[in-house]
Amino acid sequence: MTMAPAAPVRTDEPPSVAPVRRSRFRRHLPAWLFLAPALLLFAVFKFVPMFRAVEMSFHEVRPYLGDRFVGLDNYREVLTNPSFTDAIGHTIVLAVGQTVGSLVLGFALALLLEGSSRGLWFVRTAVFLPTVAAMAVVAELWRILYYPAGDGAINSILGWVGVGPSQFLNDAGSSLWSVMGVGIWRGAPYDMMIFLAGLAGVDRTLYEAAAADGAGPLRRLWHVTIPALRPVLTILLTLAAIRGLRVFTEIFLLTNGGPNGASEVVMTLVYKLGLERNELGIASAGSVLLLLATVVLTVAVQVARRRGEQR
Amino acid sequence: MSRRNAGARLDTALGWGAAPGPVAFAARVLLYLVLVAVFSGPLIALLVSAFGPVTDPTRLTLIPRGLTLDNFAAAIDRDVLRYLANSFIVVGCGLLLQILVSVSAAYALARKRFPGLQLVMLLILSTLMLPEEILAIPLSLVLADVPILHVNLIGTLAGMIVPVGAWAFSILVMTEFMKEIPAELEEAARLDGAGDLRIFWSVVLPLCRPALGVIGIFGFTMIWDQYMLPLLVADDAAQFTLPLALRTLRSDDQVGLGVLLAAALLALLPSVLAFLALQRQFMRGLTSGAIKG
């Protein structure tokens, strides 16, 4: 057996050690070359920023003067400063509200729009459009819809059912909920599509068997449909929760945290601290905490799923 | 195989039959009309209002009261064409880079076995958990002084293009797809003396056309939707993408709502049209990305 350097022959038992190392490197070189652009971009734009975020979160970042190590001070600041703790609270409320809202509404939509007729396909497409639209467009559109006077679009509709004009984004009591509404409006159709894909995989004979046993639609839903959708549900839960934690654009464009910080979330605060007030260390600590929350959430959902499957 | 012996066939979870009675049919049509109105009504209102004479800043309209292109003319006066061009440059170059990078990485991950394969896969997968907004602050520092090259990408369109090349979703979709290609094809080409590059280009890639459609449409909507990255990179209005410019157009007191509507419509249409044209691919990507996880 000859070992031509670039021969694509796969040998399981190479004859001696020295040529092996060389040929192994040569053999795997093409793979690494094909990977090189991706590895380079991921390293520079994903992993370097991640390491810098962790590094900066332990430092007081001072341009030109050199960074000063401050231990956990930045984290202490983030967890005790009222503007940050408020923002953390708003982030959690928004993430939970948007996640639950879009899941429930998305599931309802999927049930109502399940089927294979052409008309339904059209309705599904029309319902899905908000998810395709760029967030910036959606935000500007809803600013107009939420116009706080009595003749604003949503207020006019509220007027038909006799509910007084709401200030929506301009009022501290309603701004966060108004943003949440936009998030659900845009998120529910996405969840609907994933649920529809899950529903398509449910064994039809189970429905028929359940019906033959005398189960009505509600009991079929509870005992057949929802258990079959469990894997889809875990994935949607993770995706939606991450989506909720990282919320930035809609807050930035709809309220910019206002009025009076009533809708400030961690990401908008991090943006303001980092880019407007140059508090890079504290901003990084906020980012790292958000990142940890994301990881913990993802892992927790996966563990819960494993356990659910074992049962 | 339908089992008709157990009574009615149940095609859906709710058990709604394909042929409802007249009342049930009417009720269902009404329900669907409401759903369409709630979800695409606002977008249709944007479309109609952008072509209407806008004097009333509070209200979008669904019924056109006369067609006019005035809003678009005013928007062009406000440099909207430049923002649009910026957006197209960013999405065009960014998407091309993303596809090239993903396809090339996927070829190695799907068709090669080498030590470190698992680790590379894990690293790429882990970035799916790494939302780009969260890393915005350090990313802006990296962009101001790119490691090794020491160039400053702030204030350049390149700063919005290069980072979108790294997107784990398209690498994963592409890898899954390439794994399905039978090894015999590749071996036959190898016997004919083709090298890796040639096999990649003339054997594997042509077979990947459906998957290219998937990552193309997803990459397009994702890059078009980008907000944080252009916000970090743009130094002044000369580099604004259209979504970024909307905020400035809105806060410009001298122009009315009509300009914002026209610009918003222009920012809305490309992604919606791309979605409508490539719906099937979009749905395939949605399910392969989410269900397989």
Chai-1 contact restraints between the chains, C-beta under 6 A:
chainA,res_idxA,chainB,res_idxB,connection_type,confidence,min_distance_angstrom,max_distance_angstrom,comment,restraint_id
A,P8,B,R190,contact,1.0,0.0,6.0,A-B,restraint_1
A,H28,B,F114,contact,1.0,0.0,6.0,A-B,restraint_2
A,P30,B,D196,contact,1.0,0.0,6.0,A-B,restraint_3
A,A31,B,A108,contact,1.0,0.0,6.0,A-B,restraint_4
A,A31,B,K112,contact,1.0,0.0,6.0,A-B,restraint_5
A,A31,B,F114,contact,1.0,0.0,6.0,A-B,restraint_6
A,F34,B,S104,contact,1.0,0.0,6.0,A-B,restraint_7
A,F34,B,Y107,contact,1.0,0.0,6.0,A-B,restraint_8
A,F34,B,A108,contact,1.0,0.0,6.0,A-B,restraint_9
A,L35,B,A105,contact,1.0,0.0,6.0,A-B,restraint_10
A,L35,B,A108,contact,1.0,0.0,6.0,A-B,restraint_11
A,P37,B,V101,contact,1.0,0.0,6.0,A-B,restraint_12
A,A38,B,V101,contact,1.0,0.0,6.0,A-B,restraint_13
A,A38,B,A105,contact,1.0,0.0,6.0,A-B,restraint_14
A,L41,B,G165,contact,1.0,0.0,6.0,A-B,restraint_15
A,L41,B,A166,contact,1.0,0.0,6.0,A-B,restraint_16
A,F42,B,A166,contact,1.0,0.0,6.0,A-B,restraint_17
A,V44,B,P147,contact,1.0,0.0,6.0,A-B,restraint_18
A,F45,B,P163,contact,1.0,0.0,6.0,A-B,restraint_19
A,F45,B,A166,contact,1.0,0.0,6.0,A-B,restraint_20
A,K46,B,T127,contact,1.0,0.0,6.0,A-B,restraint_21
A,K46,B,A166,contact,1.0,0.0,6.0,A-B,restraint_22
A,V48,B,V142,contact,1.0,0.0,6.0,A-B,restraint_23
A,V48,B,P147,contact,1.0,0.0,6.0,A-B,restraint_24
A,P49,B,L135,contact,1.0,0.0,6.0,A-B,restraint_25
A,P49,B,P138,contact,1.0,0.0,6.0,A-B,restraint_26
A,P49,B,L139,contact,1.0,0.0,6.0,A-B,restraint_27
A,P49,B,V142,contact,1.0,0.0,6.0,A-B,restraint_28
A,R52,B,P138,contact,1.0,0.0,6.0,A-B,restraint_29
A,A53,B,P138,contact,1.0,0.0,6.0,A-B,restraint_30
A,L111,B,A13,contact,1.0,0.0,6.0,A-B,restraint_31
A,L111,B,L14,contact,1.0,0.0,6.0,A-B,restraint_32
A,E114,B,T12,contact,1.0,0.0,6.0,A-B,restraint_33
A,G115,B,T12,contact,1.0,0.0,6.0,A-B,restraint_34
A,V123,B,Y32,contact,1.0,0.0,6.0,A-B,restraint_35
A,V123,B,V36,contact,1.0,0.0,6.0,A-B,restraint_36
A,A126,B,V36,contact,1.0,0.0,6.0,A-B,restraint_37
A,A126,B,S40,contact,1.0,0.0,6.0,A-B,restraint_38
A,V127,B,L35,contact,1.0,0.0,6.0,A-B,restraint_39
A,V127,B,F39,contact,1.0,0.0,6.0,A-B,restraint_40
A,L129,B,S40,contact,1.0,0.0,6.0,A-B,restraint_41
A,L129,B,L43,contact,1.0,0.0,6.0,A-B,restraint_42
A,P130,B,F39,contact,1.0,0.0,6.0,A-B,restraint_43
A,V132,B,T221,contact,1.0,0.0,6.0,A-B,restraint_44
A,V132,B,S271,contact,1.0,0.0,6.0,A-B,restraint_45
A,V132,B,V272,contact,1.0,0.0,6.0,A-B,restraint_46
A,V132,B,F275,contact,1.0,0.0,6.0,A-B,restraint_47
A,A133,B,L268,contact,1.0,0.0,6.0,A-B,restraint_48
A,A134,B,W224,contact,1.0,0.0,6.0,A-B,restraint_49
A,A134,B,D225,contact,1.0,0.0,6.0,A-B,restraint_50
A,A134,B,P243,contact,1.0,0.0,6.0,A-B,restraint_51
A,A134,B,A267,contact,1.0,0.0,6.0,A-B,restraint_52
A,M135,B,D225,contact,1.0,0.0,6.0,A-B,restraint_53
A,A136,B,Y227,contact,1.0,0.0,6.0,A-B,restraint_54
A,A136,B,P243,contact,1.0,0.0,6.0,A-B,restraint_55
A,A136,B,L246,contact,1.0,0.0,6.0,A-B,restraint_56
A,V137,B,A264,contact,1.0,0.0,6.0,A-B,restraint_57
A,V137,B,A267,contact,1.0,0.0,6.0,A-B,restraint_58
A,V137,B,L268,contact,1.0,0.0,6.0,A-B,restraint_59
A,E140,B,L246,contact,1.0,0.0,6.0,A-B,restraint_60
A,E140,B,A264,contact,1.0,0.0,6.0,A-B,restraint_61
A,L141,B,P42,contact,1.0,0.0,6.0,A-B,restraint_62
A,L141,B,L46,contact,1.0,0.0,6.0,A-B,restraint_63
A,I144,B,L60,contact,1.0,0.0,6.0,A-B,restraint_64
A,Y147,B,T58,contact,1.0,0.0,6.0,A-B,restraint_65
A,A149,B,T58,contact,1.0,0.0,6.0,A-B,restraint_66
A,D151,B,T58,contact,1.0,0.0,6.0,A-B,restraint_67
A,G152,B,T58,contact,1.0,0.0,6.0,A-B,restraint_68
A,A153,B,R59,contact,1.0,0.0,6.0,A-B,restraint_69
A,A153,B,L60,contact,1.0,0.0,6.0,A-B,restraint_70
A,M193,B,L286,contact,1.0,0.0,6.0,A-B,restraint_71
A,I194,B,A290,contact,1.0,0.0,6.0,A-B,restraint_72
A,A197,B,T287,contact,1.0,0.0,6.0,A-B,restraint_73
A,A197,B,I291,contact,1.0,0.0,6.0,A-B,restraint_74
A,L199,B,A13,contact,1.0,0.0,6.0,A-B,restraint_75
A,Y207,B,L10,contact,1.0,0.0,6.0,A-B,restraint_76
A,E208,B,R3,contact,1.0,0.0,6.0,A-B,restraint_77
A,E208,B,A6,contact,1.0,0.0,6.0,A-B,restraint_78
A,E208,B,L10,contact,1.0,0.0,6.0,A-B,restraint_79
A,A211,B,L10,contact,1.0,0.0,6.0,A-B,restraint_80
A,A212,B,A6,contact,1.0,0.0,6.0,A-B,restraint_81
A,P217,B,L14,contact,1.0,0.0,6.0,A-B,restraint_82
A,P217,B,G15,contact,1.0,0.0,6.0,A-B,restraint_83
A,L221,B,A13,contact,1.0,0.0,6.0,A-B,restraint_84
A,T225,B,A13,contact,1.0,0.0,6.0,A-B,restraint_85
A,I235,B,A290,contact,1.0,0.0,6.0,A-B,restraint_86
A,I235,B,G293,contact,1.0,0.0,6.0,A-B,restraint_87
A,R246,B,P131,contact,1.0,0.0,6.0,A-B,restraint_88
A,R246,B,E133,contact,1.0,0.0,6.0,A-B,restraint_89
A,R246,B,I134,contact,1.0,0.0,6.0,A-B,restraint_90
A,F248,B,E133,contact,1.0,0.0,6.0,A-B,restraint_91
A,T249,B,Y227,contact,1.0,0.0,6.0,A-B,restraint_92
A,M267,B,E133,contact,1.0,0.0,6.0,A-B,restraint_93
A,G274,B,I137,contact,1.0,0.0,6.0,A-B,restraint_94
A,A283,B,I137,contact,1.0,0.0,6.0,A-B,restraint_95
A,S287,B,I134,contact,1.0,0.0,6.0,A-B,restraint_96
A,L290,B,I134,contact,1.0,0.0,6.0,A-B,restraint_97
A,L291,B,I134,contact,1.0,0.0,6.0,A-B,restraint_98
A,T294,B,M129,contact,1.0,0.0,6.0,A-B,restraint_99
A,T298,B,M129,contact,1.0,0.0,6.0,A-B,restraint_100
